[in-house]
Amino acid sequence: MMFAFKKDRVRLGNKQVEVPKLTRARLKKLTDHIGTIGEYLVKLFLTPENERAVFIVAAADVAIDEIYELTSLLSDLPLEYLDEHASIAECTEFL
């Protein structure tokens, strides 16, 4: 029989960080912060097809910023530290 082990800690840059329990309070902080993602999806669908490539590149940049900001918010690590030391893969694994 195989067991699924929950990963309690991940590496963000040089630090081992505990993956926090997603409590109601943290979920509220998270949902308050990610309102811009929905706005970008609406704008993407309203953008003329011949202009979508430029919009997608700009939206990807914003999405990467959101990943780092959410990681900072939930990990309690400063955004500046994550910008300098944590990879996008580490941040997405944490989330």
Number of C-alpha atoms within 10 A of each C-alpha: 2 4 5 5 6 7 9 12 13 16 16 22 16 10 12 11 16 14 17 13 10 11 9 9 8 14 13 11 14 17 10 10 14 15 10 12 14 10 10 18 13 10 14 17 10 10 13 11 10 7 10 15 13 9 16 14 11 12 17 12 11 14 16 14 15 16 17 22 22 22 24 18 16 19 18 10 15 13 18 12 13 20 15 9 14 19 15 16 10 17 22 13 13 22 15
